[in-house]
Amino acid sequence: MFQIRIHGRGGQGVVSAAEMLSIAAFTEGKHSQAFPSFGSERMGAPVMAFCRIDDKEIRLREPVLNPDALIIQDPGLLHQVNLFEGLQEKGYILINSSHTLADLGLGDFTTSHPQEKIRVIPATELALKHVGRPVPNAALLGGFAALTGLIKMESLEAAIREKFSGKIADANIAAARAAFALVQGGN
């Protein structure tokens, strides 16, 4: 079973990201589940969402404590709580930022982690460019697809179309594709 924990703030599409990831996996014939964990349910408050993907039925219902991957939608949370707690030793880390890992204060942490499993992408900037709003979730999912290979871009696009329609879906798919290309290109 592959477990993902997504950290962000209310209004950034954290819960929608977990849902779309789950739908993408389901589209590929996998079993999946997605669910949120709220502290204070207001805009800007820290939010976590979880997603599990497996080839067989998933019976677990508790929060993801030992994720195989972290998606961090708000880098402002990096030093407020221990986001990396429980991360599998060689787990994937995807951070939304236009800064380097060193600039984010993660230089020491990342020297002991496999570099090919950590990426920083400017998902908010991609969302602003393509969607016109600072909602980084679709871009991060595109980056996640490229980084992990766990889901196909086509499945993610189908999931985005299931969640959104028309121009909003097209814009989110464009942001996801841009992030996918960015991660695949190694930039």
DAURNOR-V101516 format. One record per residue. PHI is phi in degrees with one decimal (999 if undefined). D_FIRST is the distance of its C-alpha to the first C-alpha in whole Angstrom. Layout:
{{PHI D_FIRST} {PHI D_FIRST}}
//
This chain:
{{999 0} {-106.5 4} {-117.7 6} {-122.7 10} {-119.1 13} {-114.3 16} {-113.7 20} {-170.6 23} {-124.6 26} {-53.3 27} {99.3 29} {-92.9 26} {82.6 24} {-61.7 21} {-66.8 20} {-62.4 21} {-62.0 19} {-63.0 15} {-62.6 17} {-65.5 18} {-62.9 14} {-63.4 13} {-64.1 16} {-60.0 16} {-65.2 12} {-61.1 14} {-58.8 17} {-88.8 15} {85.2 14} {-92.8 10} {-88.5 9} {-154.6 9} {-149.3 11} {-142.5 13} {-159.4 16} {-95.9 18} {-138.2 20} {-106.5 24} {-94.9 26} {-100.7 29} {-86.7 29} {-144.2 31} {-57.5 32} {88.6 31} {-76.9 29} {-59.3 26} {-135.0 23} {-124.5 19} {-136.6 17} {-127.4 13} {-143.1 10} {-123.3 7} {-134.9 6} {-152.3 5} {-86.8 8} {-128.0 8} {-55.4 10} {-102.9 8} {-104.5 11} {-64.9 10} {-132.6 13} {-85.7 14} {-57.0 14} {-79.2 11} {-97.1 13} {-126.4 11} {-69.6 10} {-86.7 9} {-151.0 12} {-117.8 15} {-117.4 17} {-110.7 20} {-79.8 23} {-125.6 26} {-65.4 27} {-64.7 29} {-86.4 27} {-55.0 26} {-113.3 28} {-91.9 29} {-136.2 26} {-83.1 23} {-64.9 20} {-87.5 19} {-58.1 19} {83.1 15} {-57.2 14} {-54.5 12} {-50.4 15} {-116.7 15} {-72.2 13} {-83.8 14} {-133.2 17} {-125.0 19} {-119.3 22} {-83.7 25} {-169.4 28} {-99.6 31} {-97.6 32} {-78.2 30} {-59.8 28} {-63.6 31} {-61.3 33} {-80.7 30} {80.5 31} {-112.3 28} {-55.8 29} {-66.9 29} {-61.0 26} {-78.6 25} {-68.3 27} {-95.3 24} {-108.3 21} {-57.4 21} {-61.0 23} {-72.4 21} {-108.0 18} {-122.7 20} {-140.1 22} {-118.5 25} {-131.5 26} {-81.8 29} {-62.5 27} {-64.4 29} {-64.0 32} {-64.5 30} {-64.8 30} {-61.2 34} {-65.6 35} {-95.2 33} {-98.9 32} {85.8 35} {-139.0 33} {-82.5 31} {-114.0 28} {-83.7 26} {-61.0 22} {-64.5 23} {-61.3 24} {-64.1 21} {-67.6 18} {-63.0 21} {-63.9 20} {-62.7 17} {-59.5 16} {-70.9 19} {-67.4 17} {-97.3 14} {71.2 15} {-71.4 11} {-128.9 14} {-87.2 17} {-60.3 20} {-61.8 22} {-67.9 19} {-64.3 19} {-60.9 23} {-63.2 22} {-66.2 20} {-63.8 23} {-67.1 26} {-73.1 24} {-81.7 24} {-123.5 28} {-133.9 31} {53.9 34} {-65.7 34} {-65.9 32} {-62.9 29} {-58.2 31} {-65.9 31} {-66.9 28} {-65.1 27} {-61.5 29} {-65.3 28} {-64.4 24} {-63.5 26} {-62.5 28} {-68.3 25} {-57.7 23} {-63.1 26} {-61.8 27} {-69.4 24} {-64.2 24} {-77.0 28} {79.5 27} {-92.0 29}}
//
